Amino acid sequence: MYRFYSNPNNTQRVAIVGKHENGILKLAVSLCNKKDNFMKKKGRAIAEGRLNKNKLYKSITMNECSGQRFVEEATNIVNEVISSKKVVI
């Protein structure tokens, strides 16, 4: 399982977890409210719960997934979520 946390300098913090299986990278997200203090453990637990329940933010078909590729995808998601104020399930 992959885990990614957004930069602490961002206005909002984001936790992303991913799992690559059967040629699909599945990604789940948790977005910290601006009013809350960010806690990696809680953000990770929320995102992992969503991943386990198949409440995905995004899934990407790919034969193999490296840690670098996951970080690229996670970084793109962070930018997308923060800039668009997209609601995270």
N, C-alpha and C positions, 0 to 999 in steps of 0.2 A: 504494500500500500504506500502511496506517495502522500506527502503532506507539504503544504505551502502556507506561509503567513505573509500578508502584505507588509510593506515597509512601515515602520512605526511613525514616519513623518507624514503618512497619508492622513487625510481628514477623517477617514473611517478605516477601521481595520477589517480585514477579510481573512477567513480561514478556508482553505480549499483542500479537499482530500480526493484522491483518485485511485482507481484500480484498473489495471489492464488485464482483461481476460477475454478469451475467444475472439481476439482481433479487434476489440473495442476498448477505448479508454473512456471510462465512466467518471464524471466529475460532479462533485456535490459541493455546495458553498454555504457558508454562514457569514452573515454580515453583522458586525457589531454596531449597535445603535450609538450615535454620537454622544449620548448622555451617559452611556455605560463605560466602565473601565474594561479594557480588553484583557481577556484571560485566554491564553493559548489552549489550556486544557478544556475550557468550556466551549470555545469555538470549534476545536477539533471534535469534541464529543457530538456537538450539534451536526456538524458536517458529516461525520461518520454515520450517525443515526440516519441521516437523509440518504446517504449512499446505500446503507444496508436495506432501507425501505424502497430503494430504487426511485427516490424522489430526486432525480438528477437535474443539474443545471444544464449540462451538456454532455453529449456522448460523441466520440470521434472514432471513426473506423480507421484503424492502422494495424499493420502486421506486427510491428514491434514498437515498444515505447521505452525510450531511455529517460533517465532522470532529467537530462537537459531538455528534452522535448516536453516533458511534463511541466517544467518550470516555465518554458515559453508559453505554453497554453494557459497555465495558471496566471501568469503575468498579464496576458491579454484579457482574461476574465476579470481580474482585479480592476484593470483600467475601464473595462466595459461597465462593470457593476457600479463603480464609484461615479463615473462620468454620466451615466444614463439614469442613475437613481432607479435602476431596474429592481423590481420587487423580487426577492429571493424566496423561493417556496420554503 
